[in-house]
């Protein structure tokens, strides 16, 4: 009987995940470190970035944006290319969520 309850609880968790979608912390992510003169082209599958340290200059969809440490920026997957550099040619760290 214990395994039946466990299977039901696991199934409920899977069902809720599909109904609600994944929370930000449950999405697949990776980190990127950019040196002073680096530029990073964000994959078109990316949904969001979070600046871990430094200040990021982001060129996306004919606009330029600045995101500071701790801030996030959302993207529409498949809609344009984003290029990211450190503001003032300084090092930055990013977390990229797919």
FENVENZI-V746882 format. One record per residue. N is the residue number from 1. RES is the residue in one small letter. PHI is phi as a letter, one per 30 degrees, with the letter a starting at -180 (* if undefined). D_CENTER is the distance of its C-alpha to the mean C-alpha in whole Angstrom. Layout:
N,RES,PHI,D_CENTER / N,RES,PHI,D_CENTER
//
This chain:
1,x,*,41 / 2,x,d,38 / 3,x,d,36 / 4,x,d,37 / 5,x,d,35 / 6,x,d,32 / 7,x,d,32 / 8,x,d,32 / 9,x,d,29 / 10,x,d,27 / 11,x,d,27 / 12,x,d,27 / 13,x,d,23 / 14,x,d,22 / 15,x,d,24 / 16,x,d,22 / 17,x,d,18 / 18,x,d,19 / 19,x,d,21 / 20,x,c,18 / 21,x,i,15 / 22,x,d,13 / 23,x,d,12 / 24,x,e,8 / 25,x,d,10 / 26,x,c,11 / 27,x,d,8 / 28,x,d,8 / 29,x,b,6 / 30,x,a,8 / 31,x,c,9 / 32,x,b,11 / 33,x,c,14 / 34,x,c,16 / 35,x,d,19 / 36,x,e,21 / 37,x,c,22 / 38,x,d,19 / 39,x,b,17 / 40,x,b,14 / 41,x,c,13 / 42,x,d,10 / 43,x,d,10 / 44,x,d,11 / 45,x,d,10 / 46,x,d,6 / 47,x,c,6 / 48,x,a,3 / 49,x,b,4 / 50,x,b,6 / 51,x,d,9 / 52,x,d,11 / 53,x,a,14 / 54,x,i,16 / 55,x,b,16 / 56,x,c,14 / 57,x,c,16 / 58,x,b,14 / 59,x,c,16 / 60,x,a,15 / 61,x,h,17 / 62,x,i,20 / 63,x,b,19 / 64,x,c,18 / 65,x,b,16 / 66,x,b,16 / 67,x,b,13 / 68,x,c,15 / 69,x,e,14 / 70,x,i,12 / 71,x,d,11 / 72,x,b,8 / 73,x,b,8 / 74,x,c,8 / 75,x,b,9 / 76,x,c,11 / 77,x,e,11 / 78,x,i,14 / 79,x,c,15 / 80,x,j,16 / 81,x,c,15 / 82,x,c,13 / 83,x,c,14 / 84,x,b,13 / 85,x,b,16 / 86,x,d,17 / 87,x,d,19 / 88,x,i,23 / 89,x,h,22 / 90,x,c,21 / 91,x,d,18 / 92,x,b,15 / 93,x,b,12 / 94,x,b,8 / 95,x,c,6 / 96,x,c,3 / 97,x,c,2 / 98,x,c,6
//
